[in-house]
Amino acid sequence: MILTLVGDDLFSKERRIDQFLEKTLGERKNDPLARKFLFATDTSIPSIADAVMEACDSMSMFASEQVVVVRKGEALKSGDIDALTHWLSTKPDCKLLLEFEKLAAKATKKDSGEGGKGTGELYKILKTVGEIEKYDSPREWDIPKWITAHVQTNLGKRIEPMAVEYIANALGTDLSIIDAELQKIILFAGESKEITLEQARLMVVPQREIASFEIRESFGNRDARAFTQKLRELLDSNVDGVAIVSALQSYSVRLLHICSMLDNGMSPKDIATKLGVNEWLFCTKQNEPRKARNWNKPILCRVIKRLGDLDYEIKMGKFESRMSLEISLASLVIR
């Protein structure tokens, strides 16, 4: 049994590794003699390939073979890649999991080196002798969809759409933090079958200095008066300018993404499905397709660029007064 995990979603890969050990070892998954972890970044090991082959041929005192997990596979040297490619081509009978952040599906001159096979050949062999699973981190606009699926599939609960929105905006994109907070809500809620907005607000402390929905309504509507008023409220509450800029930049990227999908002929209903958000919330209550249409793509691109400049200028202390910052931010909507 040979399994390869590829991607930068570390949280999901950790869960999959645990499932692999559970399936292959059962009750012995925590037995250090029944499993072997190797890190391709470990400079104390002369040859990772030799260590893998030796470990796969070893046995514990309780089993006839050992489960081997190779982490940080992207750090493998060309010689190890060649040796593993050759060894795997013999279709060894082993229980092996390899984890990569990146693994090229096609050979390139850069990764093959002098006479080496490269990761392209390794990819082909791994696909032939086992399975390759992709684990890419969800983009920011995909986080609500991920939360909904994770709660229903892995945690066995339902979650209110508004609770999903609150948690996504409060916690950002770190899946491990989101999972931990969801577990905390479920523990607090006891027998409740659904995570509510009230529970989320009570238990989840925003990791960001500002939740983007606090200002995105007036920004999305391009309502200069309401935007300026909300901006002043946030600054009066000592919310940092960098946090405001970050929230606006995040929402601008989301609107640009929605704009692109609308231009490609997708219906608002289909966009809501793709983003993993509640259709009524997306199309009616918040009406994000309309907000996206309030901004055309060229303007959104300029706004995103300007927000990047503002972030730099704030951090470099180029704003001499709060008023100058307020005017610069307000000008984003007055275009």
C-alpha positions as CSV (number, residue, x, y, z in Angstrom):
1,M,0.0,0.0,0.0
2,I,1.7,3.2,-1.2
3,L,0.0,6.6,-0.7
4,T,1.4,10.0,-1.7
5,L,0.0,13.3,-0.4
6,V,0.8,16.5,-2.3
7,G,-0.1,20.1,-1.4
8,D,0.3,22.9,1.1
9,D,-2.8,22.1,3.2
10,L,-0.9,20.8,6.2
11,F,-4.0,20.4,8.4
12,S,-5.8,18.0,6.0
13,K,-2.6,16.1,5.3
14,E,-2.1,15.5,9.1
15,R,-5.6,14.1,9.3
16,R,-4.9,11.9,6.3
17,I,-1.7,10.6,7.8
18,D,-3.5,9.7,11.0
19,Q,-6.2,7.8,8.9
20,F,-3.5,6.0,7.0
21,L,-1.9,4.8,10.3
22,E,-5.3,3.8,11.7
23,K,-6.0,1.8,8.6
24,T,-2.7,0.0,8.3
25,L,-1.9,-0.5,12.0
26,G,-5.2,-0.3,13.8
27,E,-4.7,-0.4,17.6
28,R,-0.9,-0.4,17.0
29,K,-0.9,3.0,15.3
30,N,0.9,4.6,18.2
31,D,3.4,1.7,18.6
32,P,6.9,3.3,17.8
33,L,8.2,-0.1,16.7
34,A,5.4,-0.6,14.1
35,R,5.9,2.7,12.4
36,K,8.9,4.8,11.1
37,F,8.8,8.5,10.4
38,L,11.6,9.9,8.2
39,F,12.1,13.6,7.3
40,A,13.8,14.3,3.9
41,T,15.3,17.5,5.6
42,D,17.2,15.3,8.2
43,T,20.8,16.0,7.3
44,S,22.0,13.3,9.8
45,I,20.7,10.6,7.4
46,P,23.2,10.0,4.6
47,S,20.6,8.6,2.2
48,I,16.8,9.0,2.7
49,A,16.2,6.5,-0.1
50,D,18.3,3.8,1.6
51,A,16.6,4.6,5.0
52,V,13.1,4.2,3.4
53,M,14.0,0.9,1.7
54,E,15.6,-0.5,4.9
55,A,12.6,0.6,7.0
56,C,10.1,-1.0,4.6
57,D,12.0,-4.3,4.8
58,S,12.1,-4.1,8.7
59,M,9.6,-5.6,11.1
60,S,8.6,-4.8,14.6
61,M,8.3,-7.4,17.4
62,F,4.6,-7.5,16.9
63,A,4.3,-7.4,13.1
64,S,5.9,-8.7,10.0
65,E,6.4,-5.3,8.4
66,Q,6.8,-1.7,9.4
67,V,4.7,1.3,8.2
68,V,6.9,4.1,6.8
69,V,6.0,7.8,6.6
70,V,8.3,10.2,4.7
71,R,7.7,13.9,5.5
72,K,9.0,16.9,3.6
73,G,9.5,14.9,0.4
74,E,10.1,18.1,-1.6
75,A,13.5,18.2,0.0
76,L,14.7,14.9,-1.4
77,K,18.0,15.0,-3.2
78,S,18.3,14.0,-6.9
79,G,20.2,10.8,-5.9
80,D,17.5,9.8,-3.5
81,I,14.8,10.6,-6.1
82,D,16.5,8.3,-8.6
83,A,17.0,5.5,-6.1
84,L,13.4,5.7,-4.9
85,T,12.1,5.8,-8.5
86,H,14.1,2.7,-9.4
87,W,13.0,0.8,-6.2
88,L,9.3,1.7,-6.6
89,S,9.4,0.5,-10.2
90,T,9.9,-3.0,-8.8
91,K,6.5,-2.6,-7.1
92,P,7.6,-3.4,-3.6
93,D,5.1,-4.9,-1.2
94,C,5.2,-2.3,1.6
95,K,3.1,0.2,3.6
96,L,4.5,3.6,2.6
97,L,3.2,7.1,2.8
98,L,5.2,10.0,1.2
99,E,4.2,13.6,1.9
100,F,5.2,16.5,-0.4
101,E,4.3,20.2,-0.5
102,K,5.1,20.2,-4.2
103,L,5.7,17.3,-6.6
104,A,6.1,18.0,-10.3
105,A,3.9,15.8,-12.5
106,K,6.2,16.4,-15.5
107,A,9.9,16.2,-15.7
108,T,11.8,19.4,-16.2
109,K,15.5,20.2,-16.8
110,K,15.7,22.0,-13.5
111,D,14.5,19.1,-11.4
112,S,16.2,16.3,-13.3
113,G,19.8,17.7,-13.1
114,E,22.7,15.8,-14.6
115,G,21.4,12.5,-15.9
116,G,18.8,12.3,-13.1
117,K,15.2,11.2,-13.5
118,G,13.7,14.1,-11.6
119,T,10.5,14.4,-9.7
120,G,8.5,14.0,-12.9
121,E,9.5,10.3,-13.2
122,L,9.0,9.8,-9.5
123,Y,5.4,11.2,-9.9
124,K,4.7,8.7,-12.7
125,I,5.9,5.8,-10.7
126,L,4.0,6.8,-7.6
127,K,0.9,7.1,-9.6
128,T,1.4,3.7,-11.1
129,V,2.2,1.7,-7.9
130,G,-0.1,3.6,-5.6
131,E,-2.4,6.6,-5.2
132,I,-1.7,10.3,-5.2
133,E,-4.0,12.6,-3.3
134,K,-3.9,16.4,-3.7
135,Y,-4.3,18.7,-0.7
136,D,-4.2,22.4,-1.6
137,S,-5.1,25.0,0.9
138,P,-8.5,26.6,0.2
139,R,-8.3,30.2,-1.0
140,E,-9.9,32.8,1.3
141,W,-13.2,32.9,-0.6
142,D,-13.4,29.1,-0.3
143,I,-13.1,29.1,3.5
144,P,-16.9,29.3,4.1
145,K,-17.4,26.2,1.9
146,W,-14.6,24.4,3.7
147,I,-16.1,25.2,7.1
148,T,-19.6,23.9,6.1
149,A,-18.2,20.7,4.7
150,H,-15.9,20.1,7.6
151,V,-18.6,20.6,10.2
152,Q,-21.0,18.3,8.4
153,T,-18.6,15.6,7.3
154,N,-16.0,15.4,10.0
155,L,-17.7,16.9,13.1
156,G,-21.2,15.5,12.5
157,K,-23.1,18.8,13.0
158,R,-24.9,21.4,11.1
159,I,-24.0,25.1,11.1
160,E,-26.0,28.2,10.4
161,P,-24.9,30.2,7.3
162,M,-24.4,33.3,9.4
163,A,-22.2,31.4,11.8
164,V,-20.1,30.2,8.9
165,E,-19.7,33.8,7.7
166,Y,-18.7,35.0,11.2
167,I,-16.2,32.3,11.8
168,A,-14.6,32.7,8.4
169,N,-14.2,36.4,8.8
170,A,-13.1,36.2,12.5
171,L,-10.4,33.5,12.0
172,G,-9.0,33.8,8.6
173,T,-7.5,30.9,6.6
174,D,-5.6,28.8,9.2
175,L,-7.6,25.5,9.1
176,S,-6.1,24.2,12.4
177,I,-7.3,27.3,14.3
178,I,-10.7,27.0,12.6
179,D,-11.0,23.4,13.5
180,A,-9.9,24.0,17.1
181,E,-12.5,26.8,17.5
182,L,-15.3,24.6,16.0
183,Q,-14.4,21.8,18.4
184,K,-14.6,24.3,21.3
185,I,-18.1,25.5,20.2
186,I,-19.3,21.9,19.9
187,L,-17.9,21.1,23.4
188,F,-19.7,24.1,24.8
189,A,-23.0,23.5,22.9
190,G,-23.3,20.0,24.4
191,E,-26.3,18.2,22.7
192,S,-27.0,20.9,20.2
193,K,-27.2,19.6,16.7
194,E,-26.4,22.9,15.0
195,I,-23.8,25.6,15.5
196,T,-25.5,28.9,15.7
197,L,-24.4,32.4,15.2
198,E,-25.0,33.2,18.9
199,Q,-22.7,30.3,19.9
200,A,-20.0,31.4,17.5
201,R,-20.1,35.0,18.7
202,L,-19.9,33.8,22.3
203,M,-17.1,31.3,21.9
204,V,-14.9,32.6,19.0
205,V,-12.6,35.6,19.7
206,P,-11.6,37.1,16.3
207,Q,-8.0,36.4,15.5
208,R,-8.0,39.3,13.1
209,E,-8.1,42.9,14.5
210,I,-11.2,43.6,12.4
211,A,-13.8,41.3,10.8
212,S,-14.2,42.4,7.2
213,F,-18.0,42.4,7.3
214,E,-17.9,45.4,9.7
215,I,-17.0,47.6,6.8
216,R,-17.7,45.6,3.6
217,E,-21.4,46.4,3.4
218,S,-20.9,50.1,2.7
219,F,-17.7,49.4,0.7
220,G,-19.5,46.9,-1.6
221,N,-22.4,49.3,-2.1
222,R,-19.9,52.1,-2.9
223,D,-21.9,54.3,-0.4
224,A,-19.4,57.0,0.3
225,R,-21.4,58.5,3.2
226,A,-22.0,55.2,5.1
227,F,-18.4,54.0,4.3
228,T,-16.9,57.2,5.8
229,Q,-19.1,57.0,8.8
230,K,-18.1,53.3,9.5
231,L,-14.5,54.2,8.8
232,R,-14.6,57.0,11.4
233,E,-16.3,54.6,14.0
234,L,-13.5,52.1,13.5
235,L,-10.7,54.6,13.8
236,D,-12.4,56.1,16.9
237,S,-12.4,52.6,18.4
238,N,-8.6,52.5,17.9
239,V,-8.8,49.9,15.2
240,D,-5.4,49.9,13.4
241,G,-5.3,51.2,9.9
242,V,-3.4,48.2,8.7
243,A,-6.3,45.9,9.9
244,I,-8.8,48.1,8.0
245,V,-6.7,48.0,4.8
246,S,-6.3,44.2,5.2
247,A,-10.1,43.7,5.5
248,L,-10.8,45.9,2.5
249,Q,-8.1,44.2,0.4
250,S,-9.5,40.7,1.3
251,Y,-13.1,41.8,0.3
252,S,-11.9,43.5,-2.9
253,V,-10.3,40.2,-4.0
254,R,-13.5,38.4,-3.2
255,L,-15.5,40.9,-5.3
256,L,-13.0,40.6,-8.1
257,H,-13.4,36.8,-8.0
258,I,-17.2,37.1,-8.1
259,C,-16.9,39.6,-11.0
260,S,-14.8,37.2,-13.0
261,M,-17.3,34.4,-12.5
262,L,-20.2,36.6,-13.5
263,D,-18.3,37.7,-16.6
264,N,-17.8,34.0,-17.5
265,G,-21.6,33.5,-17.5
266,M,-22.0,31.8,-14.1
267,S,-25.3,32.4,-12.4
268,P,-25.4,33.9,-8.9
269,K,-26.8,30.5,-7.7
270,D,-23.9,28.6,-9.2
271,I,-21.4,31.1,-7.8
272,A,-22.9,30.6,-4.3
273,T,-22.5,26.8,-4.7
274,K,-18.8,27.2,-5.9
275,L,-18.0,29.5,-2.9
276,G,-19.8,27.1,-0.5
277,V,-22.0,29.9,0.9
278,N,-25.7,29.9,1.6
279,E,-27.6,30.9,-1.6
280,W,-30.2,33.1,0.1
281,L,-27.5,34.9,2.2
282,F,-25.3,35.4,-0.9
283,C,-27.9,36.3,-3.5
284,T,-30.6,38.1,-1.4
285,K,-29.6,39.3,2.0
286,Q,-26.0,40.4,1.2
287,N,-26.5,40.4,-2.5
288,E,-22.9,40.1,-3.3
289,P,-23.4,39.7,-7.1
290,R,-24.9,43.2,-7.1
291,K,-22.0,44.5,-5.0
292,A,-19.5,43.0,-7.4
293,R,-21.3,44.7,-10.3
294,N,-21.0,48.0,-8.5
295,W,-17.3,47.7,-9.1
296,N,-16.0,46.8,-12.6
297,K,-12.8,44.7,-12.8
298,P,-10.4,47.4,-13.9
299,I,-11.5,49.6,-10.9
300,L,-11.2,46.7,-8.5
301,C,-7.7,45.9,-9.7
302,R,-6.7,49.6,-9.1
303,V,-8.3,49.5,-5.7
304,I,-6.5,46.3,-4.7
305,K,-3.2,47.9,-5.9
306,R,-3.9,51.1,-4.0
307,L,-4.7,49.1,-0.9
308,G,-1.3,47.4,-1.2
309,D,0.4,50.8,-1.4
310,L,-1.6,52.1,1.6
311,D,-0.5,49.1,3.6
312,Y,3.1,49.9,2.9
313,E,2.7,53.6,3.5
314,I,1.0,53.0,6.9
315,K,3.7,50.6,8.0
316,M,6.4,53.1,6.9
317,G,4.7,55.9,8.9
318,K,4.1,58.1,5.9
319,F,0.7,59.4,7.2
320,E,1.3,62.4,9.4
321,S,-2.3,62.5,10.7
322,R,-5.4,60.4,11.1
323,M,-7.2,62.8,8.8
324,S,-4.8,62.1,5.9
325,L,-5.4,58.3,6.4
326,E,-9.1,58.7,6.6
327,I,-9.2,60.8,3.3
328,S,-7.0,58.2,1.5
329,L,-9.3,55.3,2.5
330,A,-12.5,57.3,1.8
331,S,-11.2,58.1,-1.7
332,L,-11.3,54.4,-2.6
333,V,-15.1,54.5,-2.7
334,I,-15.4,57.9,-4.4
335,R,-14.2,57.0,-7.9
